[in-house]
Amino acid sequence: MKRAALYVIAGPLGIAAYGLVRLWGKSDGVYGPGFDWQAAHLVALAGMVFFVPGVRTLARLLPRSPWRTGVVALTFIGLAATMVQFGADIVEGLLAADRAEMSALGADFKDIPGVEVAFYDVVPQLFFLGLVVLAGLLAARRRLPWWSPPLLLAGIVLPVVTLDLLPIGGLCMALALAPALPSVAQQGERAMPPVAVH
């Protein structure tokens, strides 16, 4: 149960940590390529990885249905695209000697047909859409309070205004999902096999 609860919160906290490392990297006026760029994007990628078991854990709080399967699939498709995006940023940061070269490498990658749609503009948004729909389904079954989906949406939208709001956005997402933890705990207790008494 503790591990499942960790997964639910670790993804959003990874986003918050990414934002904090990014702000630290920007504090000297030079952000990327270099240690600060790589550290920020590796933290972000780790957060995305944690979302995989986190989404699975939340989905188990819902009864099996085509809706649940579809939302999880949608979320994972977007999540995979987001991981590719962060992976590309990491590789570009490793290959580039300066910011201009890194931007050029990024532009070359986006110029590949379909890449911008698949890994930047459209498909990654399915991850966030899936999260909000999943939260809505959980709220409808009272596994989350009514305010969780709006708060989750706010956490997603805030970094769109400016990436400097990533830490606040990640914390909003964590707070939105945290009320599901008691249900995760109950589910874990039900899943535990009975202890044999001799």
Summary of the structure (lengths in Angstrom):
residues: 198
radius of gyration: 18.4
end to end distance: 26.0
largest distance: 70.3
contacts: 640
relative contact order: 0.17
helix: 81%
strand: 0%
